[in-house]
């Protein structure tokens, strides 16, 4: 299992295979996560597919589509 898959699973607290809005917000404001620069850089790099220092809409969509297939989300 990839590090990104582990991250997604750790956010999915109700274990339904989907990250709902509340789970996403909780992850975003978790003080332990927000204070770890390495973790934040890893998360950013996971979405910055072309490594240009920016996350474009298409990159975000690509990641979400990839994980919707991994977790059988529609």
C-alpha positions as CSV (number, residue, x, y, z in Angstrom):
1,X,0.0,0.0,0.0
2,X,1.4,3.4,-1.0
3,X,2.0,6.2,1.5
4,X,-0.8,8.2,-0.1
5,X,-3.2,5.2,0.3
6,X,-2.3,5.0,3.9
7,X,-3.0,8.8,4.3
8,X,-6.4,8.4,2.6
9,X,-7.3,5.5,4.9
10,X,-6.2,7.4,8.0
11,X,-8.5,10.3,7.0
12,X,-11.5,8.0,6.3
13,X,-12.5,7.7,10.0
14,X,-15.8,5.9,9.4
15,X,-14.1,3.4,7.1
16,X,-16.7,3.7,4.3
17,X,-14.1,4.1,1.6
18,X,-14.9,7.7,1.1
19,X,-13.6,11.0,2.6
20,X,-16.5,13.1,3.5
21,X,-16.4,16.8,4.1
22,X,-16.1,16.5,7.9
23,X,-13.3,14.0,7.6
24,X,-11.5,16.3,5.2
25,X,-11.9,19.3,7.5
26,X,-10.8,17.4,10.5
27,X,-7.6,16.4,8.7
28,X,-7.0,19.9,7.5
29,X,-7.1,21.4,11.0
30,X,-5.4,18.6,13.0
31,X,-2.7,20.4,14.8
32,X,-0.2,17.5,14.8
33,X,-0.5,17.2,11.0
34,X,-0.4,21.0,10.4
35,X,2.8,21.4,12.5
36,X,4.8,18.8,10.6
37,X,6.5,20.4,7.7
38,X,7.6,17.1,6.2
39,X,4.0,15.7,6.2
40,X,2.7,18.9,4.6
41,X,5.4,18.8,1.9
42,X,4.6,15.1,1.2
43,X,0.9,15.9,0.9
44,X,1.5,18.8,-1.4
45,X,3.9,16.8,-3.6
46,X,1.3,14.0,-3.9
47,X,-1.0,16.5,-5.6
48,X,1.6,18.5,-7.5
49,X,2.0,15.8,-10.3
50,X,4.0,17.9,-12.7
51,X,6.3,19.3,-9.9
52,X,5.8,22.9,-10.9
53,X,5.1,24.1,-7.3
54,X,1.3,24.5,-8.0
55,X,-1.7,22.2,-7.8
56,X,-3.8,22.7,-10.9
57,X,-7.4,21.6,-11.1
58,X,-6.5,18.8,-13.5
59,X,-3.9,17.4,-11.1
60,X,-6.4,17.4,-8.3
61,X,-9.0,15.7,-10.5
62,X,-6.5,13.0,-11.6
63,X,-5.7,12.1,-8.0
64,X,-9.3,12.0,-7.0
65,X,-10.2,9.8,-10.0
66,X,-7.3,7.5,-9.2
67,X,-8.4,7.0,-5.6
68,X,-12.1,6.6,-6.5
69,X,-11.0,3.6,-8.5
70,X,-8.9,2.2,-5.6
71,X,-11.7,2.5,-3.1
72,X,-14.6,1.7,-5.5
73,X,-16.1,5.1,-5.1
74,X,-18.5,6.4,-7.7
